[in-house]
Amino acid sequence: MAGKKLMLATNPSGIGTSPKKIISSLEKYKITLEHLIGLEHGFLGLEEEFSQTPVTMDSTFNRPLYHIYRIKDSELRDLVREVDYVVFDVQDVGMRCYTYLSVLKRLMDAMKNTKTKLVVLDHIHVAMHLSPMGEKMNPRNLNFAGEFPSLLITGMTVGEATRFYNKEYLKESVDVLVVPVEGYKRGMYFEDTGIPWTTPSPNLPMVDSARNYLSLVLLEGVNVSVGRGTQAPFVYFGAPWMTNPEELASKLEKLGNKSYYFSPVYFKPTFGPHKGKICSGLRMNLVRPDYDPIQLAYDLIKHMKETYPNDFKWSKGSTNHWVDQLWGNEHFRTSINEGKSFTDFHKTYLAEEEMERKKIAPYLLY
């Protein structure tokens, strides 16, 4: 990249976590940083919500920061044509609804049939031991938390997802270089890699938050807090109406999974549902990661609905239920409403999971 023009999409979870180090490298190799791409939580990873402004001036680099979900596709295409390289350096969590893959997809769509090269610095995430799980997104529910064409749990790193999307959907029309992680063997848990955790977004400050997110993100489709704005987001969950949380914990314990357990907790979220209210609920305590996160989410919501039938509600957006947008369609919600067991629900998409495993296999790096 020496002497070339660069667009950079990163945040504090990237390899170049220090702006000073980035500036030093740019100066050393006479690389011109033309544009910064802002992800959902901003360049510094401190924002709770999407920026409302299409472009701002970043004070650290004195360069324009473009918020990719606020600019038009035609504008983004013009921007990528102005540079020689686009570098994508972001920690993912291995889920379609975590919006960083949607950013990657939009960048790649804009780069089709251009001379600009995409360099993806790969990262290991907390779902590396899992194969693809869940269902594809129904186009009717398409939203920024689900634009990437994968199952809910992708089964891929960012680098692998780049290779997959470029071949399967773009017919290799983007010039791609994926820089892999050295020394990693698939199936290793993130905690065993020795890689320090760097916060990719404000509400995933620790590994347990990120790992629990694989299940508890689906609770954002119901009227509870998942601990956003507390010291333990995606570890705590509850609501003012969740009285006697011990009863729910007892029901979950009877499911017999020894990989996690739940204990009662009280908290006051400063952001999101039930902001500023005292919530009673549960803390998810992880023993080991060898469990099915989708089954946990399904059983948890099903038992929550049965335990609090008068208070439990599915959260609705302007057009449909939010859980449908997270899951990809209405099947998760309607199966719980019908009282189906997880085993019966899982049978409806087992074949889709198997097809996806075979489809992504050629693109896996580890």
Secondary structure as UniProt FT lines:
FT   TURN            2..3
FT   STRAND          5..10
FT   TURN            12..13
FT   HELIX           19..28
FT   TURN            29..30
FT   STRAND          32..38
FT   TURN            40..41
FT   TURN            43..44
FT   STRAND          55..58
FT   TURN            59..62
FT   STRAND          63..67
FT   TURN            68..70
FT   HELIX           73..81
FT   STRAND          85..89
FT   TURN            96..97
FT   HELIX           100..111
FT   TURN            112..113
FT   STRAND          117..121
FT   TURN            126..129
FT   HELIX           139..141
FT   HELIX           144..146
FT   HELIX           158..168
FT   TURN            169..172
FT   STRAND          175..179
FT   TURN            182..183
FT   TURN            186..187
FT   HELIX           190..192
FT   TURN            202..203
FT   HELIX           207..216
FT   HELIX           217..221
FT   TURN            228..229
FT   TURN            233..235
FT   STRAND          236..239
FT   TURN            240..241
FT   HELIX           245..253
FT   TURN            254..255
FT   TURN            258..259
FT   STRAND          260..267
FT   TURN            273..276
FT   STRAND          279..286
FT   HELIX           293..307
FT   TURN            309..311
FT   HELIX           322..327
FT   HELIX           331..337
FT   TURN            338..339
FT   HELIX           342..347
FT   TURN            348..349
FT   HELIX           350..360
FT   HELIX           361..363
//
